[in-house]
Amino acid sequence: MPDCQSEDAGATLTGMSTKLIERGARIRRTKWVELSCLLCGEAAATLEGSTLRPRTPTSVRVNGARVVCGRCGGSLSPADQGERVHFV
């Protein structure tokens, strides 16, 4: 096992989240997915929840019911995904 990981890291995070919730903190989680073009490899946009956030104003186009790459018109596919956690 690498030095940077410990076995009880998950338990520590769970315990910290439980303590924050007990103290009245609200946690807002937002899942995101980066979309990149299958043809040219352009990182075109990020999909956060149900909101599409293009990298630049011309990086995506709407073609009928599809969202395509603004550079070459290729199909977009998920490249990377994650979750943001905000404490409010």
C-alpha positions as CSV (number, residue, x, y, z in Angstrom):
1,M,0.0,0.0,0.0
2,P,1.4,3.5,-0.9
3,D,2.4,5.8,2.0
4,C,-0.1,8.4,0.9
5,Q,-3.1,6.2,1.7
6,S,-4.3,4.9,5.0
7,E,-6.7,2.1,5.7
8,D,-9.1,4.2,7.9
9,A,-9.3,7.3,5.7
10,G,-12.9,6.4,4.8
11,A,-13.8,6.1,8.5
12,T,-12.3,9.5,9.3
13,L,-14.3,11.2,6.4
14,T,-17.5,9.5,7.5
15,G,-17.0,10.5,11.1
16,M,-16.3,14.1,10.0
17,S,-19.4,14.3,7.8
18,T,-21.6,12.9,10.6
19,K,-20.3,15.5,13.1
20,L,-21.0,18.3,10.6
21,I,-24.5,17.1,10.0
22,E,-25.1,16.8,13.8
23,R,-24.1,20.4,14.2
24,G,-26.6,21.6,11.6
25,A,-24.3,22.0,8.5
26,R,-26.0,21.3,5.2
27,I,-24.0,19.4,2.6
28,R,-24.7,20.1,-1.1
29,R,-23.3,17.6,-3.5
30,T,-23.0,18.3,-7.2
31,K,-22.0,15.6,-9.6
32,W,-20.1,16.6,-12.8
33,V,-19.0,15.0,-16.0
34,E,-16.6,16.4,-18.5
35,L,-17.6,15.9,-22.2
36,S,-15.0,15.6,-24.9
37,C,-15.3,15.1,-28.7
38,L,-14.8,11.6,-30.0
39,L,-13.4,12.9,-33.4
40,C,-11.0,15.6,-32.4
41,G,-10.5,15.1,-28.7
42,E,-11.5,18.6,-27.8
43,A,-12.6,19.1,-24.1
44,A,-15.9,20.8,-25.0
45,A,-18.0,21.2,-21.9
46,T,-18.8,20.1,-18.4
47,L,-22.2,18.8,-17.4
48,E,-23.0,19.7,-13.7
49,G,-26.2,18.2,-12.5
50,S,-28.5,19.2,-15.4
51,T,-26.6,22.3,-16.4
52,L,-24.3,22.2,-19.5
53,R,-21.3,24.6,-19.1
54,P,-19.4,25.0,-22.4
55,R,-15.6,25.7,-22.1
56,T,-15.9,28.5,-24.6
57,P,-19.0,30.1,-26.2
58,T,-18.3,28.2,-29.5
59,S,-17.1,24.9,-28.1
60,V,-20.6,23.1,-28.4
61,R,-23.4,23.3,-30.9
62,V,-27.0,22.1,-30.7
63,N,-27.8,20.0,-33.8
64,G,-31.5,19.0,-33.5
65,A,-31.8,17.2,-30.2
66,R,-28.1,16.5,-29.9
67,V,-25.3,18.5,-28.4
68,V,-22.2,18.2,-30.6
69,C,-18.6,19.5,-30.7
70,G,-18.5,23.1,-31.9
71,R,-15.1,22.6,-33.6
72,C,-15.8,19.6,-35.8
73,G,-19.4,18.5,-35.2
74,G,-18.4,15.2,-33.6
75,S,-20.3,13.3,-30.9
76,L,-19.5,14.1,-27.3
77,S,-18.6,11.4,-24.8
78,P,-17.9,11.4,-21.0
79,A,-14.2,11.8,-20.3
80,D,-13.9,12.4,-16.5
81,Q,-16.4,12.5,-13.7
82,G,-16.5,13.5,-10.1
83,E,-18.5,15.1,-7.3
84,R,-18.1,18.5,-5.6
85,V,-19.1,18.8,-2.0
86,H,-20.2,22.3,-0.6
87,F,-20.9,22.9,3.0
88,V,-23.5,25.6,3.5
